[in-house]
Amino acid sequence: MSEESSVAYRPIFTMEVDGKPVIAFEANGLAEARELCSERWLKDDLAALASGGVPIYKTGAKLQVRRATDEEIEMYGDAERSV
């Protein structure tokens, strides 16, 4: 068994802000992933980031979590390996 296959699998989730995917992350399950939507520190971090000069998060924006797509999982894995 390879080292990679012996690591416990944790599902990857994507958080959307007003329907736009902004972050992919690991969580033990959907309930844990959803808890992030209420975290003030995460909202503050997202509000400090911008895309095309527009803040990623503004107060009152709708945060949702869903399972990541295959493409998002692949990008997450690529980013994790490059760290």
C-alpha positions in Angstrom: 0.0 0.0 0.0 1.4 3.4 -1.0 1.8 6.2 1.6 -0.8 8.3 -0.3 -3.4 5.5 -0.2 -2.9 4.9 3.5 -3.9 8.5 4.4 -7.5 8.8 5.6 -9.8 10.4 3.0 -11.5 13.6 3.9 -14.0 15.0 1.5 -13.4 18.3 -0.3 -16.0 21.0 -0.2 -16.4 24.2 -2.0 -17.8 27.4 -0.5 -19.7 29.7 -2.7 -20.3 33.4 -2.1 -23.5 34.5 -3.8 -23.3 31.5 -6.1 -19.7 31.9 -7.0 -17.1 29.3 -5.9 -14.4 30.9 -3.9 -12.6 28.4 -1.7 -12.2 24.6 -1.6 -11.3 22.9 1.7 -11.3 19.5 3.5 -13.9 18.7 6.2 -15.1 15.6 8.0 -18.6 16.1 6.6 -21.1 18.5 5.3 -22.2 19.6 8.7 -18.7 20.6 9.6 -18.2 22.3 6.3 -21.4 24.3 6.8 -20.2 25.5 10.2 -17.5 27.6 8.4 -20.2 29.7 6.8 -20.9 31.3 10.2 -17.2 31.9 11.2 -16.5 35.6 11.5 -12.7 35.1 10.9 -13.4 33.5 7.5 -15.8 36.3 6.5 -13.2 38.8 7.5 -10.5 37.0 5.5 -12.8 36.8 2.4 -13.7 40.5 2.8 -10.0 41.4 2.7 -9.6 39.6 -0.7 -10.8 41.0 -4.1 -11.2 39.7 -7.6 -11.0 42.3 -10.3 -11.1 45.0 -7.7 -14.4 43.7 -6.2 -14.3 42.3 -2.7 -15.0 38.5 -2.6 -17.3 38.9 0.4 -19.5 41.7 1.5 -21.7 41.8 4.6 -25.0 40.0 3.8 -23.6 37.9 1.0 -25.1 34.4 0.8 -22.5 31.7 1.8 -23.2 28.1 0.8 -21.2 24.9 0.9 -21.4 22.0 -1.4 -19.3 19.0 -2.4 -16.5 20.0 -4.7 -16.7 19.0 -8.3 -14.1 16.6 -9.8 -12.3 19.6 -11.4 -12.2 21.5 -8.1 -10.9 18.4 -6.2 -8.1 18.2 -8.8 -7.2 21.9 -8.4 -7.3 21.5 -4.6 -4.9 18.5 -4.8 -2.6 20.4 -7.2 -2.5 23.4 -4.9 -1.9 21.2 -1.8 1.0 19.4 -3.5 2.7 22.7 -4.5 2.9 23.9 -0.9 
